[in-house]
Amino acid sequence: MTGELDTVVLTRDLPEQRLCKGDLGAVVHVHPDGEAYEVEFITLDGGTLAVVTLPADAIRAATGREIAHVREVA
């Protein structure tokens, strides 16, 4: 189960938030029974891009066999 402060990967595009599938975020709150999560997405200089409430199927755990990829925020 995903917990607070876990690094997660977005599984879908969220254009209204300027987020793309594959973006990394940090869980800042777990809703009861893990039905939804508050996830913060930040820029590399530490600025918050978005804090979004997401259903469990919109994120997945990051794994040790993945690397981060950089993109410019539109």
PyMOL Python script that loads the backbone (N, CA, C, O; Angstrom):
from pymol import cmd

cmd.read_pdbstr("""\
ATOM      1  N   MET A   1       0.841  -1.188   0.000  1.00  0.00           N
ATOM      2  CA  MET A   1       0.000   0.000   0.000  1.00  0.00           C
ATOM      3  C   MET A   1       0.884   1.248   0.000  1.00  0.00           C
ATOM      4  O   MET A   1       1.926   1.284   0.654  1.00  0.00           O
ATOM      5  N   THR A   2       0.462   2.241  -0.724  1.00  0.00           N
ATOM      6  CA  THR A   2       1.185   3.499  -0.811  1.00  0.00           C
ATOM      7  C   THR A   2       0.953   4.309   0.459  1.00  0.00           C
ATOM      8  O   THR A   2      -0.172   4.412   0.947  1.00  0.00           O
ATOM      9  N   GLY A   3       2.035   4.883   0.987  1.00  0.00           N
ATOM     10  CA  GLY A   3       1.937   5.651   2.224  1.00  0.00           C
ATOM     11  C   GLY A   3       2.401   7.089   2.037  1.00  0.00           C
ATOM     12  O   GLY A   3       2.908   7.469   0.981  1.00  0.00           O
ATOM     13  N   GLU A   4       2.213   7.877   3.093  1.00  0.00           N
ATOM     14  CA  GLU A   4       2.642   9.266   3.060  1.00  0.00           C
ATOM     15  C   GLU A   4       4.146   9.350   2.828  1.00  0.00           C
ATOM     16  O   GLU A   4       4.918   8.574   3.390  1.00  0.00           O
ATOM     17  N   LEU A   5       4.548  10.295   1.998  1.00  0.00           N
ATOM     18  CA  LEU A   5       5.921  10.599   1.603  1.00  0.00           C
ATOM     19  C   LEU A   5       6.494   9.623   0.580  1.00  0.00           C
ATOM     20  O   LEU A   5       7.650   9.769   0.184  1.00  0.00           O
ATOM     21  N   ASP A   6       5.723   8.640   0.145  1.00  0.00           N
ATOM     22  CA  ASP A   6       6.173   7.748  -0.918  1.00  0.00           C
ATOM     23  C   ASP A   6       6.253   8.511  -2.235  1.00  0.00           C
ATOM     24  O   ASP A   6       5.442   9.397  -2.504  1.00  0.00           O
ATOM     25  N   THR A   7       7.242   8.156  -3.049  1.00  0.00           N
ATOM     26  CA  THR A   7       7.343   8.699  -4.396  1.00  0.00           C
ATOM     27  C   THR A   7       6.479   7.854  -5.309  1.00  0.00           C
ATOM     28  O   THR A   7       6.565   6.626  -5.304  1.00  0.00           O
ATOM     29  N   VAL A   8       5.640   8.524  -6.099  1.00  0.00           N
ATOM     30  CA  VAL A   8       4.723   7.817  -6.990  1.00  0.00           C
ATOM     31  C   VAL A   8       4.850   8.366  -8.409  1.00  0.00           C
ATOM     32  O   VAL A   8       5.380   9.454  -8.633  1.00  0.00           O
ATOM     33  N   VAL A   9       4.351   7.582  -9.350  1.00  0.00           N
ATOM     34  CA  VAL A   9       4.370   7.934 -10.765  1.00  0.00           C
ATOM     35  C   VAL A   9       2.934   8.117 -11.231  1.00  0.00           C
ATOM     36  O   VAL A   9       2.072   7.279 -10.963  1.00  0.00           O
ATOM     37  N   LEU A  10       2.686   9.207 -11.922  1.00  0.00           N
ATOM     38  CA  LEU A  10       1.362   9.481 -12.479  1.00  0.00           C
ATOM     39  C   LEU A  10       1.102   8.539 -13.648  1.00  0.00           C
ATOM     40  O   LEU A  10       1.971   8.363 -14.501  1.00  0.00           O
ATOM     41  N   THR A  11      -0.083   7.931 -13.699  1.00  0.00           N
ATOM     42  CA  THR A  11      -0.386   6.947 -14.741  1.00  0.00           C
ATOM     43  C   THR A  11      -1.238   7.511 -15.871  1.00  0.00           C
ATOM     44  O   THR A  11      -1.610   6.779 -16.788  1.00  0.00           O
ATOM     45  N   ARG A  12      -1.547   8.793 -15.815  1.00  0.00           N
ATOM     46  CA  ARG A  12      -2.348   9.419 -16.876  1.00  0.00           C
ATOM     47  C   ARG A  12      -1.992  10.892 -16.985  1.00  0.00           C
ATOM     48  O   ARG A  12      -1.476  11.483 -16.036  1.00  0.00           O
ATOM     49  N   ASP A  13      -2.262  11.475 -18.122  1.00  0.00           N
ATOM     50  CA  ASP A  13      -2.064  12.911 -18.298  1.00  0.00           C
ATOM     51  C   ASP A  13      -3.142  13.689 -17.543  1.00  0.00           C
ATOM     52  O   ASP A  13      -4.302  13.279 -17.497  1.00  0.00           O
ATOM     53  N   LEU A  14      -2.743  14.809 -16.957  1.00  0.00           N
ATOM     54  CA  LEU A  14      -3.671  15.743 -16.322  1.00  0.00           C
ATOM     55  C   LEU A  14      -3.372  17.137 -16.890  1.00  0.00           C
ATOM     56  O   LEU A  14      -2.745  17.956 -16.218  1.00  0.00           O
ATOM     57  N   PRO A  15      -3.815  17.407 -18.112  1.00  0.00           N
ATOM     58  CA  PRO A  15      -3.446  18.658 -18.772  1.00  0.00           C
ATOM     59  C   PRO A  15      -3.892  19.913 -18.028  1.00  0.00           C
ATOM     60  O   PRO A  15      -3.223  20.944 -18.104  1.00  0.00           O
ATOM     61  N   GLU A  16      -5.004  19.840 -17.316  1.00  0.00           N
ATOM     62  CA  GLU A  16      -5.476  21.009 -16.571  1.00  0.00           C
ATOM     63  C   GLU A  16      -4.532  21.372 -15.422  1.00  0.00           C
ATOM     64  O   GLU A  16      -4.555  22.499 -14.928  1.00  0.00           O
ATOM     65  N   GLN A  17      -3.710  20.422 -15.002  1.00  0.00           N
ATOM     66  CA  GLN A  17      -2.713  20.645 -13.945  1.00  0.00           C
ATOM     67  C   GLN A  17      -1.293  20.776 -14.518  1.00  0.00           C
ATOM     68  O   GLN A  17      -0.331  20.956 -13.772  1.00  0.00           O
ATOM     69  N   ARG A  18      -1.175  20.683 -15.853  1.00  0.00           N
ATOM     70  CA  ARG A  18       0.124  20.702 -16.538  1.00  0.00           C
ATOM     71  C   ARG A  18       0.986  19.494 -16.161  1.00  0.00           C
ATOM     72  O   ARG A  18       2.211  19.596 -16.094  1.00  0.00           O
ATOM     73  N   LEU A  19       0.343  18.357 -15.917  1.00  0.00           N
ATOM     74  CA  LEU A  19       1.030  17.127 -15.538  1.00  0.00           C
ATOM     75  C   LEU A  19       0.881  16.087 -16.636  1.00  0.00           C
ATOM     76  O   LEU A  19      -0.148  16.014 -17.309  1.00  0.00           O
ATOM     77  N   CYS A  20       1.924  15.285 -16.805  1.00  0.00           N
ATOM     78  CA  CYS A  20       1.939  14.249 -17.837  1.00  0.00           C
ATOM     79  C   CYS A  20       2.156  12.872 -17.216  1.00  0.00           C
ATOM     80  O   CYS A  20       2.791  12.730 -16.170  1.00  0.00           O
ATOM     81  N   LYS A  21       1.617  11.878 -17.883  1.00  0.00           N
ATOM     82  CA  LYS A  21       1.864  10.495 -17.478  1.00  0.00           C
ATOM     83  C   LYS A  21       3.365  10.310 -17.311  1.00  0.00           C
ATOM     84  O   LYS A  21       4.145  10.708 -18.176  1.00  0.00           O
ATOM     85  N   GLY A  22       3.769   9.705 -16.198  1.00  0.00           N
ATOM     86  CA  GLY A  22       5.180   9.477 -15.911  1.00  0.00           C
ATOM     87  C   GLY A  22       5.796  10.497 -14.972  1.00  0.00           C
ATOM     88  O   GLY A  22       6.901  10.282 -14.476  1.00  0.00           O
ATOM     89  N   ASP A  23       5.098  11.618 -14.713  1.00  0.00           N
ATOM     90  CA  ASP A  23       5.624  12.606 -13.771  1.00  0.00           C
ATOM     91  C   ASP A  23       5.694  11.999 -12.370  1.00  0.00           C
ATOM     92  O   ASP A  23       4.852  11.189 -11.982  1.00  0.00           O
ATOM     93  N   LEU A  24       6.723  12.414 -11.622  1.00  0.00           N
ATOM     94  CA  LEU A  24       6.907  11.939 -10.251  1.00  0.00           C
ATOM     95  C   LEU A  24       6.270  12.905  -9.260  1.00  0.00           C
ATOM     96  O   LEU A  24       6.323  14.122  -9.433  1.00  0.00           O
ATOM     97  N   GLY A  25       5.672  12.341  -8.225  1.00  0.00           N
ATOM     98  CA  GLY A  25       5.085  13.143  -7.161  1.00  0.00           C
ATOM     99  C   GLY A  25       5.337  12.488  -5.820  1.00  0.00           C
ATOM    100  O   GLY A  25       5.810  11.354  -5.742  1.00  0.00           O
ATOM    101  N   ALA A  26       5.012  13.219  -4.765  1.00  0.00           N
ATOM    102  CA  ALA A  26       5.142  12.698  -3.405  1.00  0.00           C
ATOM    103  C   ALA A  26       3.767  12.696  -2.744  1.00  0.00           C
ATOM    104  O   ALA A  26       3.044  13.691  -2.784  1.00  0.00           O
ATOM    105  N   VAL A  27       3.422  11.580  -2.144  1.00  0.00           N
ATOM    106  CA  VAL A  27       2.149  11.474  -1.438  1.00  0.00           C
ATOM    107  C   VAL A  27       2.240  12.306  -0.160  1.00  0.00           C
ATOM    108  O   VAL A  27       3.135  12.099   0.659  1.00  0.00           O
ATOM    109  N   VAL A  28       1.315  13.241   0.005  1.00  0.00           N
ATOM    110  CA  VAL A  28       1.305  14.077   1.202  1.00  0.00           C
ATOM    111  C   VAL A  28       0.139  13.743   2.128  1.00  0.00           C
ATOM    112  O   VAL A  28       0.108  14.189   3.275  1.00  0.00           O
ATOM    113  N   HIS A  29      -0.815  12.962   1.635  1.00  0.00           N
ATOM    114  CA  HIS A  29      -1.934  12.527   2.483  1.00  0.00           C
ATOM    115  C   HIS A  29      -2.583  11.305   1.851  1.00  0.00           C
ATOM    116  O   HIS A  29      -2.777  11.246   0.637  1.00  0.00           O
ATOM    117  N   VAL A  30      -2.914  10.333   2.689  1.00  0.00           N
ATOM    118  CA  VAL A  30      -3.628   9.135   2.242  1.00  0.00           C
ATOM    119  C   VAL A  30      -5.049   9.211   2.790  1.00  0.00           C
ATOM    120  O   VAL A  30      -5.244   9.327   4.000  1.00  0.00           O
ATOM    121  N   HIS A  31      -6.034   9.146   1.909  1.00  0.00           N
ATOM    122  CA  HIS A  31      -7.432   9.145   2.335  1.00  0.00           C
ATOM    123  C   HIS A  31      -7.793   7.766   2.889  1.00  0.00           C
ATOM    124  O   HIS A  31      -7.101   6.791   2.598  1.00  0.00           O
ATOM    125  N   PRO A  32      -8.861   7.669   3.679  1.00  0.00           N
ATOM    126  CA  PRO A  32      -9.240   6.390   4.300  1.00  0.00           C
ATOM    127  C   PRO A  32      -9.285   5.241   3.288  1.00  0.00           C
ATOM    128  O   PRO A  32      -9.775   5.390   2.169  1.00  0.00           O
ATOM    129  N   ASP A  33      -8.768   4.113   3.711  1.00  0.00           N
ATOM    130  CA  ASP A  33      -8.753   2.875   2.923  1.00  0.00           C
ATOM    131  C   ASP A  33      -7.949   2.986   1.631  1.00  0.00           C
ATOM    132  O   ASP A  33      -8.087   2.131   0.757  1.00  0.00           O
ATOM    133  N   GLY A  34      -7.113   4.016   1.484  1.00  0.00           N
ATOM    134  CA  GLY A  34      -6.289   4.159   0.298  1.00  0.00           C
ATOM    135  C   GLY A  34      -7.075   4.370  -0.984  1.00  0.00           C
ATOM    136  O   GLY A  34      -6.591   4.061  -2.073  1.00  0.00           O
ATOM    137  N   GLU A  35      -8.302   4.902  -0.856  1.00  0.00           N
ATOM    138  CA  GLU A  35      -9.144   5.127  -2.036  1.00  0.00           C
ATOM    139  C   GLU A  35      -8.645   6.296  -2.876  1.00  0.00           C
ATOM    140  O   GLU A  35      -8.837   6.320  -4.091  1.00  0.00           O
ATOM    141  N   ALA A  36      -8.001   7.266  -2.224  1.00  0.00           N
ATOM    142  CA  ALA A  36      -7.498   8.441  -2.927  1.00  0.00           C
ATOM    143  C   ALA A  36      -6.275   8.972  -2.189  1.00  0.00           C
ATOM    144  O   ALA A  36      -6.046   8.665  -1.019  1.00  0.00           O
ATOM    145  N   TYR A  37      -5.506   9.767  -2.900  1.00  0.00           N
ATOM    146  CA  TYR A  37      -4.260  10.302  -2.357  1.00  0.00           C
ATOM    147  C   TYR A  37      -4.122  11.771  -2.725  1.00  0.00           C
ATOM    148  O   TYR A  37      -4.519  12.183  -3.815  1.00  0.00           O
ATOM    149  N   GLU A  38      -3.561  12.557  -1.820  1.00  0.00           N
ATOM    150  CA  GLU A  38      -3.140  13.913  -2.141  1.00  0.00           C
ATOM    151  C   GLU A  38      -1.681  13.784  -2.555  1.00  0.00           C
ATOM    152  O   GLU A  38      -0.857  13.285  -1.789  1.00  0.00           O
ATOM    153  N   VAL A  39      -1.364  14.231  -3.761  1.00  0.00           N
ATOM    154  CA  VAL A  39      -0.011  14.093  -4.289  1.00  0.00           C
ATOM    155  C   VAL A  39       0.509  15.467  -4.686  1.00  0.00           C
ATOM    156  O   VAL A  39      -0.169  16.226  -5.380  1.00  0.00           O
ATOM    157  N   GLU A  40       1.726  15.777  -4.236  1.00  0.00           N
ATOM    158  CA  GLU A  40       2.365  17.036  -4.586  1.00  0.00           C
ATOM    159  C   GLU A  40       3.385  16.786  -5.689  1.00  0.00           C
ATOM    160  O   GLU A  40       4.204  15.871  -5.606  1.00  0.00           O
ATOM    161  N   PHE A  41       3.316  17.613  -6.715  1.00  0.00           N
ATOM    162  CA  PHE A  41       4.264  17.582  -7.821  1.00  0.00           C
ATOM    163  C   PHE A  41       5.064  18.876  -7.773  1.00  0.00           C
ATOM    164  O   PHE A  41       4.495  19.965  -7.692  1.00  0.00           O
ATOM    165  N   ILE A  42       6.389  18.750  -7.823  1.00  0.00           N
ATOM    166  CA  ILE A  42       7.244  19.927  -7.700  1.00  0.00           C
ATOM    167  C   ILE A  42       8.186  20.036  -8.898  1.00  0.00           C
ATOM    168  O   ILE A  42       8.460  19.058  -9.594  1.00  0.00           O
ATOM    169  N   THR A  43       8.673  21.267  -9.113  1.00  0.00           N
ATOM    170  CA  THR A  43       9.700  21.497 -10.119  1.00  0.00           C
ATOM    171  C   THR A  43      11.053  21.183  -9.484  1.00  0.00           C
ATOM    172  O   THR A  43      11.144  21.015  -8.268  1.00  0.00           O
ATOM    173  N   LEU A  44      12.097  21.105 -10.299  1.00  0.00           N
ATOM    174  CA  LEU A  44      13.417  20.742  -9.779  1.00  0.00           C
ATOM    175  C   LEU A  44      14.006  21.783  -8.839  1.00  0.00           C
ATOM    176  O   LEU A  44      14.908  21.468  -8.064  1.00  0.00           O
ATOM    177  N   ASP A  45      13.512  23.022  -8.892  1.00  0.00           N
ATOM    178  CA  ASP A  45      14.007  24.031  -7.943  1.00  0.00           C
ATOM    179  C   ASP A  45      13.180  24.067  -6.661  1.00  0.00           C
ATOM    180  O   ASP A  45      13.364  24.950  -5.824  1.00  0.00           O
ATOM    181  N   GLY A  46      12.266  23.105  -6.508  1.00  0.00           N
ATOM    182  CA  GLY A  46      11.503  22.974  -5.271  1.00  0.00           C
ATOM    183  C   GLY A  46      10.164  23.685  -5.240  1.00  0.00           C
ATOM    184  O   GLY A  46       9.469  23.646  -4.225  1.00  0.00           O
ATOM    185  N   GLY A  47       9.789  24.329  -6.329  1.00  0.00           N
ATOM    186  CA  GLY A  47       8.496  24.999  -6.374  1.00  0.00           C
ATOM    187  C   GLY A  47       7.366  24.013  -6.592  1.00  0.00           C
ATOM    188  O   GLY A  47       7.489  23.076  -7.381  1.00  0.00           O
ATOM    189  N   THR A  48       6.272  24.228  -5.893  1.00  0.00           N
ATOM    190  CA  THR A  48       5.114  23.354  -6.062  1.00  0.00           C
ATOM    191  C   THR A  48       4.419  23.670  -7.371  1.00  0.00           C
ATOM    192  O   THR A  48       4.028  24.812  -7.613  1.00  0.00           O
ATOM    193  N   LEU A  49       4.264  22.663  -8.213  1.00  0.00           N
ATOM    194  CA  LEU A  49       3.543  22.810  -9.469  1.00  0.00           C
ATOM    195  C   LEU A  49       2.056  22.542  -9.252  1.00  0.00           C
ATOM    196  O   LEU A  49       1.205  23.258  -9.781  1.00  0.00           O
ATOM    197  N   ALA A  50       1.749  21.503  -8.470  1.00  0.00           N
ATOM    198  CA  ALA A  50       0.356  21.147  -8.214  1.00  0.00           C
ATOM    199  C   ALA A  50       0.275  20.217  -7.016  1.00  0.00           C
ATOM    200  O   ALA A  50       1.177  19.419  -6.762  1.00  0.00           O
ATOM    201  N   VAL A  51      -0.823  20.338  -6.290  1.00  0.00           N
ATOM    202  CA  VAL A  51      -1.207  19.353  -5.275  1.00  0.00           C
ATOM    203  C   VAL A  51      -2.583  18.868  -5.713  1.00  0.00           C
ATOM    204  O   VAL A  51      -3.535  19.646  -5.788  1.00  0.00           O
ATOM    205  N   VAL A  52      -2.674  17.584  -5.998  1.00  0.00           N
ATOM    206  CA  VAL A  52      -3.862  17.040  -6.634  1.00  0.00           C
ATOM    207  C   VAL A  52      -4.398  15.854  -5.845  1.00  0.00           C
ATOM    208  O   VAL A  52      -3.629  15.029  -5.352  1.00  0.00           O
ATOM    209  N   THR A  53      -5.724  15.773  -5.729  1.00  0.00           N
ATOM    210  CA  THR A  53      -6.367  14.595  -5.163  1.00  0.00           C
ATOM    211  C   THR A  53      -6.576  13.605  -6.295  1.00  0.00           C
ATOM    212  O   THR A  53      -7.233  13.912  -7.289  1.00  0.00           O
ATOM    213  N   LEU A  54      -6.009  12.412  -6.135  1.00  0.00           N
ATOM    214  CA  LEU A  54      -6.045  11.416  -7.197  1.00  0.00           C
ATOM    215  C   LEU A  54      -6.588  10.087  -6.691  1.00  0.00           C
ATOM    216  O   LEU A  54      -6.301   9.687  -5.562  1.00  0.00           O
ATOM    217  N   PRO A  55      -7.377   9.396  -7.524  1.00  0.00           N
ATOM    218  CA  PRO A  55      -7.800   8.047  -7.150  1.00  0.00           C
ATOM    219  C   PRO A  55      -6.605   7.106  -7.212  1.00  0.00           C
ATOM    220  O   PRO A  55      -5.600   7.402  -7.857  1.00  0.00           O
ATOM    221  N   ALA A  56      -6.725   5.991  -6.547  1.00  0.00           N
ATOM    222  CA  ALA A  56      -5.620   5.032  -6.454  1.00  0.00           C
ATOM    223  C   ALA A  56      -5.113   4.578  -7.821  1.00  0.00           C
ATOM    224  O   ALA A  56      -3.921   4.312  -7.974  1.00  0.00           O
ATOM    225  N   ASP A  57      -6.000   4.484  -8.820  1.00  0.00           N
ATOM    226  CA  ASP A  57      -5.556   3.997 -10.128  1.00  0.00           C
ATOM    227  C   ASP A  57      -4.860   5.068 -10.971  1.00  0.00           C
ATOM    228  O   ASP A  57      -4.443   4.784 -12.094  1.00  0.00           O
ATOM    229  N   ALA A  58      -4.728   6.285 -10.455  1.00  0.00           N
ATOM    230  CA  ALA A  58      -4.044   7.356 -11.189  1.00  0.00           C
ATOM    231  C   ALA A  58      -2.564   7.446 -10.839  1.00  0.00           C
ATOM    232  O   ALA A  58      -1.831   8.239 -11.430  1.00  0.00           O
ATOM    233  N   ILE A  59      -2.121   6.630  -9.874  1.00  0.00           N
ATOM    234  CA  ILE A  59      -0.713   6.614  -9.479  1.00  0.00           C
ATOM    235  C   ILE A  59      -0.251   5.174  -9.302  1.00  0.00           C
ATOM    236  O   ILE A  59      -1.047   4.247  -9.152  1.00  0.00           O
ATOM    237  N   ARG A  60       1.073   5.030  -9.326  1.00  0.00           N
ATOM    238  CA  ARG A  60       1.672   3.730  -9.002  1.00  0.00           C
ATOM    239  C   ARG A  60       2.984   4.015  -8.287  1.00  0.00           C
ATOM    240  O   ARG A  60       3.530   5.114  -8.383  1.00  0.00           O
ATOM    241  N   ALA A  61       3.472   3.033  -7.585  1.00  0.00           N
ATOM    242  CA  ALA A  61       4.734   3.195  -6.872  1.00  0.00           C
ATOM    243  C   ALA A  61       5.887   3.309  -7.860  1.00  0.00           C
ATOM    244  O   ALA A  61       5.906   2.629  -8.886  1.00  0.00           O
ATOM    245  N   ALA A  62       6.841   4.170  -7.545  1.00  0.00           N
ATOM    246  CA  ALA A  62       8.081   4.236  -8.320  1.00  0.00           C
ATOM    247  C   ALA A  62       8.934   3.038  -7.924  1.00  0.00           C
ATOM    248  O   ALA A  62       8.896   2.598  -6.775  1.00  0.00           O
ATOM    249  N   THR A  63       9.703   2.511  -8.871  1.00  0.00           N
ATOM    250  CA  THR A  63      10.536   1.339  -8.587  1.00  0.00           C
ATOM    251  C   THR A  63      12.014   1.687  -8.724  1.00  0.00           C
ATOM    252  O   THR A  63      12.377   2.711  -9.303  1.00  0.00           O
ATOM    253  N   GLY A  64      12.841   0.830  -8.188  1.00  0.00           N
ATOM    254  CA  GLY A  64      14.277   1.025  -8.250  1.00  0.00           C
ATOM    255  C   GLY A  64      14.887   0.761  -9.613  1.00  0.00           C
ATOM    256  O   GLY A  64      16.085   0.971  -9.802  1.00  0.00           O
ATOM    257  N   ARG A  65      14.094   0.308 -10.555  1.00  0.00           N
ATOM    258  CA  ARG A  65      14.601   0.016 -11.900  1.00  0.00           C
ATOM    259  C   ARG A  65      14.187   1.095 -12.899  1.00  0.00           C
ATOM    260  O   ARG A  65      14.207   0.861 -14.108  1.00  0.00           O
ATOM    261  N   GLU A  66      13.816   2.262 -12.404  1.00  0.00           N
ATOM    262  CA  GLU A  66      13.395   3.363 -13.257  1.00  0.00           C
ATOM    263  C   GLU A  66      14.329   4.557 -13.063  1.00  0.00           C
ATOM    264  O   GLU A  66      14.975   4.693 -12.024  1.00  0.00           O
ATOM    265  N   ILE A  67      14.391   5.419 -14.079  1.00  0.00           N
ATOM    266  CA  ILE A  67      15.148   6.654 -13.951  1.00  0.00           C
ATOM    267  C   ILE A  67      14.214   7.829 -14.199  1.00  0.00           C
ATOM    268  O   ILE A  67      13.213   7.699 -14.904  1.00  0.00           O
ATOM    269  N   ALA A  68      14.545   8.976 -13.618  1.00  0.00           N
ATOM    270  CA  ALA A  68      13.743  10.176 -13.823  1.00  0.00           C
ATOM    271  C   ALA A  68      14.075  10.778 -15.183  1.00  0.00           C
ATOM    272  O   ALA A  68      15.182  10.598 -15.690  1.00  0.00           O
ATOM    273  N   HIS A  69      13.132  11.482 -15.766  1.00  0.00           N
ATOM    274  CA  HIS A  69      13.298  12.151 -17.044  1.00  0.00           C
ATOM    275  C   HIS A  69      12.854  13.592 -16.861  1.00  0.00           C
ATOM    276  O   HIS A  69      11.842  13.849 -16.209  1.00  0.00           O
ATOM    277  N   VAL A  70      13.588  14.524 -17.420  1.00  0.00           N
ATOM    278  CA  VAL A  70      13.278  15.944 -17.246  1.00  0.00           C
ATOM    279  C   VAL A  70      12.524  16.468 -18.457  1.00  0.00           C
ATOM    280  O   VAL A  70      12.827  16.124 -19.600  1.00  0.00           O
ATOM    281  N   ARG A  71      11.530  17.313 -18.177  1.00  0.00           N
ATOM    282  CA  ARG A  71      10.803  18.021 -19.236  1.00  0.00           C
ATOM    283  C   ARG A  71      10.496  19.422 -18.740  1.00  0.00           C
ATOM    284  O   ARG A  71      10.398  19.648 -17.534  1.00  0.00           O
ATOM    285  N   GLU A  72      10.345  20.349 -19.646  1.00  0.00           N
ATOM    286  CA  GLU A  72       9.992  21.711 -19.261  1.00  0.00           C
ATOM    287  C   GLU A  72       8.485  21.807 -19.118  1.00  0.00           C
ATOM    288  O   GLU A  72       7.737  21.264 -19.931  1.00  0.00           O
ATOM    289  N   VAL A  73       8.047  22.497 -18.085  1.00  0.00           N
ATOM    290  CA  VAL A  73       6.616  22.680 -17.856  1.00  0.00           C
ATOM    291  C   VAL A  73       6.124  23.774 -18.789  1.00  0.00           C
ATOM    292  O   VAL A  73       6.691  24.864 -18.860  1.00  0.00           O
ATOM    293  N   ALA A  74       5.058  23.452 -19.499  1.00  0.00           N
ATOM    294  CA  ALA A  74       4.493  24.416 -20.450  1.00  0.00           C
ATOM    295  C   ALA A  74       3.911  25.622 -19.735  1.00  0.00           C
ATOM    296  O   ALA A  74       3.394  26.533 -20.382  1.00  0.00           O
TER     297      ALA A  74
END
""", "prot")
cmd.dss("prot")
cmd.show_as("cartoon", "prot")
cmd.util.cbc("prot")
cmd.orient("prot")
